């Protein structure tokens, strides 16, 4: 009998150029990482020294960074159980490649007991300078600490820049970046810090009590966005209270743009993003979360005025991942709820039309 296609789950995507892109996916045993050089018509599987990847940051077609997780090398010993001395620990890892993803070197590894194992975020501006948001392994329930670490030599050495309740980071250049800190992870206040020297020193530039930090993004060294969420108004299927802020002077002043969901005609769901491909054009995914409530198909939201107003379409549906090669060429990834497998859509005209890419070649065992 022919082998049956296995459900595929996307964990990270990056559209590097109009024709070249990468997707990280998981089907229990692979494929791990795949590359296209023809806009998604065909895919090449690439091996990775990790159980799965959670973030991708290719600088060009040769140099790239990734974050992922490595399970124990003994399947019967889960991460939360004590392991014999001969068994490797579970660990979050940062990987680096210089040959387009054909081979990878582990440049940072954080052993974990399975409670907070994954590298939470990575940023990179070139092949030498990168930042990683890594978990503090101290037990925690609601307020958890993280380390912001930086390398300037391609991952050979790392320096801790911050140790705090860091919810998100974003670097727009080798020098300019932002870190958003939480007082509590649900509905507390968010504090934004700005650096102009790559993270060596920081200045607090903004406070808001609209909720915990959800994400940061930037289009230039001066224009950036902060999205907060009041988790008290969330379920597993939807959240209702978000606030989007924008700065146009590097973080000295932040303007509230209100709740993007106030403009959405698509019902329910959680926001993903934002991703701004320019100072004007930005995207937010609208996904159905882990719930299962019948709240509509989800969709994708687009702004043409820097986040001040938004409109929503239900194609692509249930969007959780977005990546843009430029303001016109964008990928949107999510889950097809009809078969609970990955769905990846592409647009070449800034979202006027979308079509679904064929990932079936990656679903074979």
C-alpha positions as CSV (number, residue, x, y, z in Angstrom):
1,X,0.0,0.0,0.0
2,X,1.3,3.5,-0.7
3,X,2.4,5.4,2.4
4,X,-0.1,7.9,3.8
5,X,0.7,11.6,3.9
6,X,1.4,12.8,7.4
7,X,0.0,16.0,8.9
8,X,2.5,18.8,8.7
9,X,2.9,21.7,11.2
10,X,4.7,24.9,10.3
11,X,6.9,26.3,13.1
12,X,8.7,29.1,11.3
13,X,8.8,30.6,7.8
14,X,11.1,33.1,6.0
15,X,10.6,34.4,2.5
16,X,14.1,35.7,1.8
17,X,13.6,36.9,-1.8
18,X,10.8,36.6,-4.4
19,X,12.0,33.1,-5.4
20,X,14.0,31.9,-2.3
21,X,12.4,30.9,1.0
22,X,12.6,28.5,3.9
23,X,10.1,26.8,6.1
24,X,10.6,24.9,9.3
25,X,8.0,22.2,9.9
26,X,7.3,19.2,12.2
27,X,5.7,15.8,11.5
28,X,7.2,14.0,14.5
29,X,10.3,12.9,12.6
30,X,10.9,15.7,10.1
31,X,11.3,17.2,7.6
32,X,12.8,19.9,9.9
33,X,13.8,22.4,7.3
34,X,13.0,22.9,3.6
35,X,14.1,25.4,1.0
36,X,12.6,26.6,-2.3
37,X,14.4,28.4,-5.0
38,X,11.5,28.8,-7.3
39,X,8.9,30.6,-5.3
40,X,7.5,27.4,-3.7
41,X,6.9,25.2,-6.7
42,X,9.4,22.7,-5.5
43,X,11.1,22.0,-2.1
44,X,14.4,20.6,-1.0
45,X,14.7,19.0,2.5
46,X,17.6,20.2,4.6
47,X,18.9,18.3,7.7
48,X,19.2,20.1,11.0
49,X,20.9,19.1,14.3
50,X,17.6,19.8,16.2
51,X,14.3,18.0,16.9
52,X,12.5,21.1,15.5
53,X,13.0,24.8,14.7
54,X,11.1,27.7,16.1
55,X,12.7,30.7,14.3
56,X,14.6,31.4,11.1
57,X,16.8,34.4,10.2
58,X,18.7,34.0,6.9
59,X,20.8,37.0,6.0
60,X,21.3,35.8,2.4
61,X,21.3,32.5,0.6
62,X,24.4,31.3,2.4
63,X,24.4,32.7,5.9
64,X,21.6,32.0,8.3
65,X,20.6,31.6,11.9
66,X,17.9,29.5,13.5
67,X,16.5,28.7,16.9
68,X,15.3,25.3,17.9
69,X,15.0,22.5,20.4
70,X,16.8,19.2,20.9
71,X,15.1,16.4,22.6
72,X,16.8,13.7,24.6
73,X,18.6,11.0,22.6
74,X,16.6,8.4,24.5
75,X,12.9,8.5,23.5
76,X,11.7,6.8,26.7
77,X,13.2,9.6,28.9
78,X,11.1,12.8,28.5
79,X,12.6,16.2,29.3
80,X,10.8,16.6,32.6
81,X,12.2,13.5,34.0
82,X,15.7,13.1,35.5
83,X,18.0,11.4,33.0
84,X,20.9,9.1,33.5
85,X,24.4,10.7,33.2
86,X,24.9,9.1,29.8
87,X,21.8,10.7,28.3
88,X,22.1,14.2,26.8
89,X,19.8,16.8,28.3
90,X,17.0,18.5,26.4
91,X,18.2,21.9,25.3
92,X,17.2,25.0,23.4
93,X,19.7,25.8,20.7
94,X,20.8,28.6,18.3
95,X,22.2,27.3,15.0
96,X,24.2,29.0,12.3
97,X,24.9,28.0,8.7
98,X,27.3,29.4,6.1
99,X,26.3,27.2,3.2
100,X,22.6,27.9,2.8
101,X,21.4,25.4,5.4
102,X,23.1,22.3,4.1
103,X,25.2,22.1,7.3
104,X,24.6,23.8,10.7
105,X,26.8,24.5,13.7
106,X,25.3,24.7,17.2
107,X,26.6,28.1,18.5
108,X,24.5,28.3,21.7
109,X,22.9,25.5,23.8
110,X,20.7,26.0,26.9
111,X,20.1,22.7,28.8
112,X,16.6,22.5,30.2
113,X,14.4,20.2,32.3
114,X,11.6,20.7,29.8
115,X,9.8,23.5,31.6
116,X,11.2,26.5,29.7
117,X,13.4,24.9,27.0
118,X,13.0,26.8,23.8
119,X,15.0,29.8,22.7
120,X,12.3,32.4,22.8
121,X,13.5,34.7,20.1
122,X,16.5,35.4,17.8
123,X,17.5,38.5,15.9
124,X,20.4,38.9,13.5
125,X,21.6,41.7,11.3
126,X,24.5,39.9,9.5
127,X,26.6,36.8,9.8
128,X,28.5,37.9,12.9
129,X,26.0,39.9,15.1
130,X,22.9,38.2,16.6
131,X,20.8,38.3,19.7
132,X,19.0,35.5,21.5
133,X,16.3,35.7,24.1
134,X,16.9,32.6,26.3
135,X,15.0,31.3,29.3
136,X,16.1,31.5,32.9
137,X,15.9,27.9,34.2
138,X,14.7,29.0,37.7
139,X,11.2,27.6,38.5
140,X,8.4,30.1,37.8
141,X,4.7,30.1,37.4
142,X,3.5,33.5,36.3
143,X,6.5,35.8,36.2
144,X,9.4,34.2,34.4
145,X,12.9,35.7,33.8
146,X,14.8,35.6,30.5
147,X,18.4,36.4,29.4
148,X,19.1,38.7,26.4
149,X,22.4,37.5,25.0
150,X,24.5,38.9,22.1
151,X,27.2,37.6,19.9
152,X,29.5,39.7,17.7
153,X,31.7,36.9,16.4
154,X,29.3,34.5,14.6
155,X,28.3,32.7,17.8
156,X,31.7,31.8,19.2
157,X,31.1,33.8,22.3
158,X,27.9,35.3,23.9
159,X,27.5,38.1,26.4
160,X,24.5,38.7,28.6
161,X,23.0,42.1,28.1
162,X,19.8,41.9,30.2
163,X,18.3,39.6,32.8
164,X,14.7,40.5,33.4
165,X,11.1,39.6,32.6
166,X,11.7,40.2,28.8
167,X,8.7,39.5,26.6
168,X,10.0,40.6,23.2
169,X,13.1,42.0,21.4
170,X,13.6,43.7,18.1
171,X,16.8,45.0,16.5
172,X,16.5,47.2,13.4
173,X,20.3,47.5,13.0
174,X,23.6,46.6,14.6
175,X,23.1,49.4,17.1
176,X,19.4,50.3,17.4
177,X,17.0,47.9,19.2
178,X,14.2,47.6,21.7
179,X,13.3,45.2,24.5
180,X,9.8,45.0,26.0
181,X,9.5,43.9,29.7
182,X,6.5,42.6,31.5
183,X,5.5,43.2,35.1
184,X,3.1,40.2,34.9
185,X,2.5,38.0,31.8
186,X,-1.3,38.4,31.7
187,X,-2.7,41.9,32.2
188,X,0.0,44.0,33.8
189,X,2.2,46.8,32.5
190,X,4.7,46.8,29.7
191,X,8.0,48.7,29.9
192,X,10.0,49.4,26.7
193,X,13.7,49.9,26.7
194,X,15.8,51.3,23.8
195,X,19.4,50.8,23.0
196,X,21.6,52.7,20.5
197,X,24.8,50.7,21.0
198,X,23.6,47.1,20.2
199,X,22.4,46.4,23.7
200,X,25.4,47.4,25.9
201,X,23.3,50.2,27.5
202,X,19.6,50.7,27.7
203,X,17.2,53.6,28.4
204,X,13.6,53.1,29.5
205,X,11.5,55.1,27.0
206,X,7.9,54.0,27.5
207,X,5.4,52.5,30.0
208,X,1.9,51.3,29.3
209,X,-0.8,49.6,31.4
210,X,-2.7,48.2,28.5
211,X,-1.5,44.7,29.0
212,X,1.5,42.4,28.7
213,X,3.8,42.8,25.7
214,X,2.8,40.6,22.8
215,X,5.3,41.5,20.1
216,X,7.7,44.1,18.7
217,X,8.5,45.0,15.1
218,X,10.4,47.6,13.2
219,X,10.6,48.8,9.6
220,X,13.5,51.2,10.1
221,X,15.8,52.3,12.9
222,X,13.3,55.0,13.7
223,X,9.9,53.4,13.1
224,X,8.8,50.6,15.3
225,X,5.6,49.0,16.7
226,X,4.6,47.5,20.0
227,X,1.6,45.2,20.4
228,X,0.2,44.6,23.9
229,X,-2.5,42.2,25.0
230,X,-4.7,42.0,28.1
231,X,-4.8,38.3,28.7
232,X,-7.7,38.6,31.1
233,X,-9.9,38.9,27.9
234,X,-8.5,35.8,26.2
235,X,-9.7,32.2,25.7
236,X,-7.9,29.4,23.9
237,X,-9.8,30.4,20.8
238,X,-9.8,34.2,20.8
239,X,-8.5,37.4,22.5
240,X,-10.3,40.7,22.3
241,X,-8.2,43.4,23.9
242,X,-5.0,44.4,22.0
243,X,-3.4,47.8,21.7
244,X,-0.9,48.8,19.0
245,X,1.7,51.6,19.5
246,X,4.0,53.2,17.0
247,X,7.2,55.3,17.3
248,X,8.7,57.3,14.5
249,X,11.7,58.7,16.4
250,X,13.5,55.6,17.6
251,X,11.4,55.1,20.7
252,X,11.4,58.5,22.4
253,X,7.6,58.9,21.8
254,X,5.0,56.2,21.3
255,X,1.5,56.9,19.8
256,X,-1.4,54.6,20.6
257,X,-3.1,53.3,17.4
258,X,-5.9,51.5,19.3
259,X,-7.0,47.9,18.9
260,X,-6.4,46.5,15.4
261,X,-9.3,44.1,15.9
262,X,-11.7,47.1,16.0
263,X,-11.3,47.3,12.2
264,X,-11.5,43.6,11.5
265,X,-14.6,42.0,9.8
266,X,-13.1,38.6,10.4
267,X,-14.5,37.2,13.6
268,X,-12.7,35.9,16.7
269,X,-9.2,34.6,16.8
270,X,-5.7,35.6,18.2
271,X,-3.5,38.1,16.4
272,X,0.0,37.1,15.1
273,X,2.6,39.7,14.3
274,X,2.7,42.5,13.4
275,X,5.1,42.3,10.5
276,X,5.7,45.6,8.7
277,X,7.4,45.3,5.3
278,X,7.6,49.1,5.1
279,X,6.7,52.1,7.2
280,X,3.2,52.0,5.7
281,X,2.4,48.4,4.8
282,X,2.0,45.9,7.6
283,X,0.3,42.6,8.3
284,X,-1.3,40.8,11.2
285,X,-2.3,37.1,11.2
286,X,-5.7,36.1,12.7
287,X,-5.6,32.5,13.9
288,X,-7.9,30.3,15.8
289,X,-5.5,29.3,18.6
290,X,-5.6,26.0,20.3
291,X,-9.3,26.2,21.0
292,X,-11.7,24.7,18.6
293,X,-14.7,27.0,19.2
294,X,-16.6,27.8,16.0
295,X,-15.5,31.4,15.6
296,X,-15.0,31.6,11.9
297,X,-12.1,30.8,9.6
298,X,-9.6,33.4,10.9
299,X,-7.7,35.3,8.2
300,X,-5.1,38.0,7.6
301,X,-5.2,41.7,8.3
302,X,-3.4,44.4,6.3
303,X,-2.6,48.1,7.0
304,X,-1.6,50.6,4.3
305,X,-1.1,53.5,6.7
306,X,1.4,52.3,9.2
307,X,-1.1,50.5,11.5
308,X,-3.6,53.3,11.9
309,X,-6.4,51.3,10.1
310,X,-6.7,47.7,9.1
311,X,-8.8,45.5,6.9
312,X,-9.3,41.8,7.1
313,X,-9.8,39.0,4.6
314,X,-10.5,35.3,5.3
315,X,-8.0,34.2,2.6
316,X,-5.5,33.0,3.6
317,X,-7.4,31.6,6.6
318,X,-6.2,30.9,10.1
319,X,-2.9,32.7,9.7
320,X,-0.2,32.3,12.4
321,X,3.0,33.0,10.6
322,X,3.9,35.9,8.2
323,X,7.1,36.7,6.3
324,X,7.8,39.3,3.6
325,X,10.5,39.4,1.0
326,X,9.4,43.0,0.2
327,X,6.1,45.0,0.6
328,X,4.5,43.1,-2.3
329,X,5.7,39.5,-1.9
330,X,4.5,37.9,1.3
331,X,4.0,34.4,2.7
332,X,1.3,33.6,5.2
333,X,1.3,30.2,7.0
334,X,-1.2,28.5,9.2
335,X,-3.2,25.4,9.7
336,X,-5.9,24.0,7.5
337,X,-8.5,23.0,10.0
338,X,-10.2,20.6,7.5
339,X,-7.3,18.1,7.9
340,X,-5.2,19.8,10.6
341,X,-2.1,20.2,8.4
342,X,0.0,23.1,7.3
343,X,-1.2,25.6,4.8
344,X,1.2,28.1,3.1
345,X,-0.1,30.9,0.9
346,X,1.8,33.4,-1.2
347,X,1.0,36.8,-2.7
348,X,3.0,38.7,-5.3
349,X,0.7,41.8,-5.3
350,X,0.6,42.9,-1.7
351,X,-2.4,40.7,-0.9
352,X,-4.7,41.5,-3.8
353,X,-4.6,37.9,-4.7
354,X,-3.3,34.8,-2.8
355,X,-2.7,31.2,-3.9
356,X,-1.8,28.2,-1.8
357,X,1.6,26.5,-2.2
358,X,1.9,22.7,-2.6
359,X,3.7,21.2,0.4
360,X,2.7,17.6,-0.3
361,X,6.2,16.5,-1.2
362,X,7.2,17.2,2.4
363,X,4.5,15.1,3.9
364,X,5.8,11.8,2.8
365,X,7.6,9.7,5.5
